[in-house]
Amino acid sequence: MLLEIKNLTASVEGKPILKGVDFSLDAGQTHAIMGPNGSGKSTLANILMGNPEYEVTGGSLLWNGTDLLGLEPHERALAGLFLSYQYPVEIPGLTVGKFLKRAAETRLEGEENLNVGSYLKEIRENMEFLEMDRNFINRYLNTGFSGGEKKRMEILQMLMFKPRLAILDETDSGLDIDALRVVSRGVNRLKGPGFSSIIITHYQRILDYVKPDRVHVLYDGRIVESGGPELVNELEKKGYEWIKKQVRGEVSHEQSVHSA
């Protein structure tokens, strides 16, 4: 088991957000987490990466059998976790090229040196794959970028860092069809036994391009429904109101056919 979450509870500024999340993911799998606004999806993503603004109040979080809660954010990144932010931060004065180079250097071991020529070649190849202008490498990180450019920048980082687990927090938000297609291609480029992903989204459209192995619905701080890819179509047809009614016991057992 690559990632195993048991009865995870968490709060922000004293307000409970996660109220007992149980979730597991095997290596090589893609899982989607869907749910209405305020259900705790972004909170879960930030906790996985160790954002100190979110307080874990109970439960366990195991990464390859190791207690993830005992690792600092940079240690989690070095262990193979990557978070694509819903709202990427602008960093004036730091170019894309220097940022990616420094990030690569932090991953080197011992006296190993970065082969700058090979690394620059890889950056350019990935930028071409993501249909990004080569001049992006000289621009300040996310400064003045459009929403779509920022999301492509997140995927470029993912392609360069090659994480074992990528957490995509509403990466599809605000993207037009062409940008969504390109971003999805970036995720699919890494698919394989050594790469897993958690796609956090409200909508079906990114899941038309990146096919999930499992789909989970997070509602009011708990995963209340899990199933295969067909659950996405069910949500598209019935909406989240169906889930809310089910949680309140207003939907019969026969109507709920996707429970885990």
C-alpha positions in Angstrom: 0.0 0.0 0.0 1.5 3.3 -1.1 -0.7 5.6 0.9 -3.1 4.7 3.8 -5.2 7.1 5.7 -7.1 5.9 8.7 -9.8 7.9 10.6 -8.0 11.2 9.8 -9.5 14.3 11.6 -8.2 17.8 11.1 -9.2 21.4 11.8 -8.3 24.9 10.6 -8.2 27.7 13.2 -10.0 25.4 15.6 -12.8 24.6 13.2 -13.2 20.9 12.4 -12.9 20.2 8.6 -12.0 16.5 8.3 -14.1 14.3 10.5 -12.8 10.8 9.9 -11.3 10.2 6.5 -10.4 6.6 5.5 -8.6 6.3 2.2 -6.0 4.0 0.6 -4.1 4.0 -2.7 -1.8 1.5 -4.3 1.2 2.3 -6.4 0.4 3.0 -10.0 -3.2 4.0 -9.3 -5.2 7.1 -10.1 -7.9 8.1 -7.7 -10.4 11.0 -8.1 -11.8 12.8 -5.1 -15.0 14.8 -5.8 -17.4 16.7 -3.7 -19.2 20.0 -3.2 -17.4 23.2 -2.0 -16.5 23.1 1.7 -16.4 19.3 1.9 -12.7 19.2 2.8 -11.0 18.3 -0.4 -8.3 21.0 -0.4 -7.8 20.5 3.3 -6.9 16.9 2.6 -4.5 17.9 -0.1 -2.7 20.4 2.2 -2.5 18.0 5.0 -0.9 15.4 2.8 1.8 17.9 2.0 2.2 19.1 5.6 0.9 22.7 5.4 1.3 24.0 9.0 -1.9 26.0 8.8 -3.9 22.7 9.0 -3.9 20.9 12.3 -4.2 17.1 12.4 -6.3 16.2 15.5 -6.5 12.5 15.1 -6.0 9.4 12.9 -3.0 8.2 11.0 -1.3 8.9 7.7 1.1 6.2 6.4 3.3 6.6 3.3 4.9 3.3 2.3 4.4 2.2 5.9 6.1 5.3 7.3 4.3 7.9 9.4 3.9 10.8 7.1 2.8 13.1 9.9 6.3 12.9 11.3 7.9 14.4 8.1 8.3 18.1 7.3 6.9 19.4 4.0 10.3 19.4 2.3 10.9 15.9 3.5 7.6 14.8 2.0 8.5 16.3 -1.3 11.9 14.5 -1.3 10.0 11.3 -0.4 8.1 11.6 -3.6 5.0 13.7 -2.9 4.0 16.6 -5.2 1.1 19.0 -4.8 -0.3 21.0 -7.8 -1.9 24.0 -6.2 -5.3 25.3 -6.9 -4.0 28.8 -6.8 -0.3 28.8 -7.6 1.7 31.6 -5.9 3.5 34.3 -7.8 7.2 34.7 -7.0 8.6 38.0 -8.5 12.4 38.0 -9.0 12.7 34.2 -9.3 12.8 32.9 -12.9 11.3 29.6 -13.9 14.7 28.3 -15.0 16.4 29.1 -11.7 13.5 27.7 -9.7 13.5 24.4 -11.5 17.3 24.1 -11.4 17.5 24.7 -7.7 14.7 22.3 -7.1 16.6 19.6 -9.0 19.8 20.3 -7.1 18.0 19.7 -3.7 17.2 16.2 -4.9 20.8 15.2 -5.6 22.6 12.9 -3.2 26.1 13.3 -1.7 28.7 14.9 -4.0 26.5 14.4 -7.1 26.4 17.4 -9.5 23.6 18.4 -11.7 24.2 18.0 -15.4 22.9 21.5 -16.4 23.0 20.9 -20.1 20.9 17.7 -19.9 18.5 19.3 -17.4 17.9 22.3 -19.6 17.3 20.0 -22.6 14.7 18.1 -20.5 13.0 21.3 -19.5 12.7 22.4 -23.1 11.4 19.0 -24.2 8.7 19.1 -21.5 7.8 22.7 -22.3 7.4 21.8 -25.9 5.2 18.8 -24.9 3.0 21.2 -22.9 2.9 23.7 -25.7 4.6 26.3 -23.7 6.7 29.1 -25.2 10.4 28.7 -24.6 10.6 32.2 -23.2 8.8 31.0 -20.1 12.0 29.8 -18.7 13.2 33.4 -18.3 10.0 34.7 -16.8 9.4 35.2 -13.1 7.6 32.2 -11.6 3.9 32.6 -12.2 4.2 36.4 -12.2 1.8 37.8 -14.8 0.8 34.3 -15.9 -2.7 33.6 -17.0 -4.7 31.0 -15.1 -4.0 28.4 -17.8 -0.2 29.3 -17.9 0.0 28.8 -14.1 -1.6 25.4 -14.4 0.8 24.3 -17.2 3.6 25.6 -15.0 2.4 23.2 -12.2 2.4 20.3 -14.6 5.8 21.2 -15.9 7.2 21.0 -12.4 5.5 17.6 -12.0 7.1 16.3 -15.2 10.5 17.6 -14.1 10.3 16.3 -10.5 8.8 12.9 -11.4 7.0 12.3 -8.1 5.7 9.0 -6.8 2.4 10.6 -5.9 1.0 13.8 -7.5 -1.9 15.5 -5.8 -3.8 17.7 -8.3 -6.0 20.1 -6.4 -8.5 21.4 -8.9 -5.9 21.7 -11.6 -8.8 21.8 -14.1 -10.3 24.9 -12.5 -10.7 27.8 -15.0 -9.1 25.9 -17.9 -10.4 26.1 -21.4 -10.7 22.9 -23.5 -7.3 23.2 -25.1 -5.5 23.9 -21.9 -7.3 21.1 -20.2 -6.3 18.7 -22.9 -2.6 19.7 -22.6 -2.6 19.5 -18.8 -4.2 16.1 -18.9 -1.6 14.9 -21.4 1.1 15.9 -18.9 -0.5 13.7 -16.2 -0.9 10.8 -18.5 2.8 11.1 -19.6 3.9 9.9 -16.2 1.4 7.1 -15.8 2.9 3.8 -14.9 3.8 1.5 -11.9 6.0 4.2 -10.4 3.5 7.0 -10.5 0.2 7.5 -8.7 -2.1 10.5 -8.6 -5.0 11.9 -6.7 -7.2 14.2 -8.8 -9.3 16.6 -6.8 -12.1 18.0 -8.8 -15.7 19.2 -9.0 -16.3 18.1 -12.6 -16.2 15.2 -14.9 -14.3 16.8 -17.8 -10.7 16.2 -16.6 -11.7 12.6 -15.8 -12.6 12.2 -19.5 -8.9 12.6 -20.2 -7.3 11.1 -17.1 -9.1 7.9 -16.4 -9.4 7.1 -12.6 -9.2 3.6 -11.1 -11.4 4.7 -8.2 -13.6 7.6 -7.4 -14.5 8.9 -4.0 -17.0 11.5 -2.8 -16.0 13.6 0.1 -18.8 15.3 1.9 -18.9 17.1 5.2 -15.3 15.9 6.1 -15.9 12.2 5.3 -15.7 10.0 2.3 -19.3 8.9 2.0 -19.3 7.1 -1.4 -16.6 5.2 -3.4 -16.8 3.3 -6.6 -15.4 2.8 -10.1 -15.3 5.4 -12.9 -19.0 4.9 -13.4 -19.6 6.9 -10.2 -18.5 10.0 -12.1 -21.4 9.6 -14.6 -23.8 9.0 -11.7 -22.7 12.3 -10.1 -23.1 14.1 -13.4 -26.6 12.9 -13.8 -27.8 13.2 -10.2 -25.6 16.0 -8.8 -24.3 16.3 -5.2 -27.8 16.7 -3.9 -28.2 12.9 -4.4 -25.2 12.4 -2.1 -26.5 14.7 0.5 -29.9 12.9 0.6 -28.1 9.6 0.8 -26.1 10.8 3.8 -29.3 11.9 5.5 -30.9 8.5 4.7 -33.3 9.8 2.1 -32.1 7.4 -0.6 -33.0 3.8 -0.5 -30.4 1.0 -0.5 -31.5 0.0 -4.1 -30.7 3.5 -5.3 -27.2 3.4 -3.9 -25.3 0.9 -6.0 -21.8 2.3 -5.8 -21.0 2.1 -2.1 -17.5 0.8 -1.2 
